[in-house]
Amino acid sequence: MIHSITFRRWKSFLDTTLYLDQIMVLIGMNASGKSNVLDALSLLKALADGEELEKALSNLRGGAEFAPLYGRDSFELEVEFHQNETDKIEKEFTYKIRINIMNNIQITAEKIKLKESGIEFDTKPILFENNKLQIIKDGEFEIKIPSNISIINKTLIYFFSEEVSKYIKYINNVFTNILNLDVIPKNINHFAEISDLLENDGSNLAGVLAALDDAKRQKIEQQLTEYLTRLPENDVGKVWVEKIGLLGRNAMLYCEETWPNGQTFNIDSRRMSDGTLRFLAILTALLTRPEGSNLIIEEVDNGLHPSRAKLLLEMLREIAVKRQIDVLVTTHNPALLDAMTPDYIGFITVAHRNPQGYSELTLLDNVDALPKLLASGGVGYLATTGKLDQAIEDTQEQGE
């Protein structure tokens, strides 16, 4: 799984590293660099899915022109992996990609380096011919791969030696299993086609649940119900899905709702609140994504009542640990931050600008004055009053 990502000359970052865990909360002021982190992960997924470089960059905020740091013509992303599988690959290794946007938008280098042995596979040396990079396979013949396609594209895995291919296959599997979830409740308010994986906007939520075999579907419906009935409002109960139509190719999400007067009604997703739908979509992603996935949720509490903050945190952490899924979320919500007990402190990263204007990422644990600050209030209080940013600035000055 991904242990860390280093951003070099990427958007607002000069050279900084994000560390991931089974849950990581990324906080910071507007324009501090949080969204740039998520864009980098989206780019790696797109390249692994087989998208050409220019298209993958154009789908990000600002497009290719604003991908490198202002005034630079290239950027690098370096990902360190720590894996626990029994297949014959080293437990710790890195993958690095360098992309240039001047003249032709192209990948100028890709490398895999094994941490323990120090072996480095330079899988895309800078050797151009007709705008194509040449790669030698086992010293026997030459493969020409366009410079706008990454070697982590699954269609290229077997073009390399067996030793290199197994690392590329592992990296591809990790990157393709990244889901950048941006739930749009209005897109869930309809029948959904039966499907295997949840869409980025959560639109096929009912279809994903209905596609499961009966035993697994019933188990997840029960889990959805258990979490939903713990909400403070206590007006929504049992949750389930049903296939619709003669061929059963579509599905609808239902739940049981209780009114203050004690009356109980069965309603479908078209009558559920946006907050309930968003909550269910996040929970469904956690429960149905393949183990080992990375789930990214920007503004995780968007549309949710502040009273749900603590439950949301418990849900994210419990399921992420149990299912071995790494979750990265961003938030501005003081209620969510204040709901973080001391044992969450090690899982919070602060995005901020340094005196030169570059974005940096600092683990909250590394802020010198943190114990003293927490004595005056929670993380939400420290963030909204500006005390946290001031403490980070002071820590940086002391380190100079």
Secondary structure by P-SEA (a helix, b strand, c coil): cccccccccccccccbbbbbccbbbbbbcccccaaaaaaaaaaaaaaaacccaaaaaaacccccccccccccccbbbbbbbbbcccccccccbbbbbbbbcccccccccccccccccccccccccccccccbbbbbccccbbbbbccccccccccccccccaaaaaaaaaaaaaaaaccccccccccccccccccccccccccaaaaaaaaccaaaaaaaaaaaaaaaaaccccccccccccccccccccbbbbbbbbccccbbbbbccccccaaaaaaaaaaaaaacccccbbbbbccccccccccaaaaaaaaaaaaaaaabbbbbbbbccaaaaaaccccccccbbbbbbccccbbbbbccccccaaaaaaaaccaaaaaaaaaaaaaaaaaaaaac
